[in-house]
Amino acid sequence: MFIYEATITQEDDGHFVQFEDIGAAYAHGATLNEAMVAAAETLQLVLAEYLDTGLPLPEPVFRLSSDGAMRVAVAVDVGDEFIEQSKCVTASEAASRLGVSNARITHMLDSGVLQAVPYGKDRLVTLASINERLANPKKAGRPRKKLAQV
């Protein structure tokens, strides 16, 4: 289990969560609960990347708040299975791999054809869902209409 401190600040459009010990790790949610869920998912993804690439993990530091921001500890588990399942790419990279437009990737994410994980205000597409789509491509065009039998 890994535990890192996060700073939560309220903004006009919700709550912003930042892990100061991990520079690029941040999350956002319309509600505090959504922000905390997104923060835990973001922390898992970032730590999985560190572990998968062999980079040393940042040392967590816990501080006292003097600026009025809420500080919380976020704990997550990151195992080998999670690391493999969480490998992700940007929507642009997913579009390139699947040979479709960025708009089509957005539609595929919204309809559940592809899986994504939140990363801040963006979504990253899982490699597992891209590989599944490549292994089981859909035929182009509209499905044929079945003729009514009389």
Buried (B, 14 or more C-beta within 10 A) or exposed (E): EBEBBBBBEEEEEBBBBBBBBBEEBBBBBEEBEBBBBBBBBBBBBBBBBBBBEEEEBBEBEEEEEEEEEEBEEBEBEBEEEBBEBBBBBBBEBBBEBBEBEEEBBBEBBEEEBBBBBBBBEEBBBBBBBBEEBEEEEEEEEEEEEEEEEE
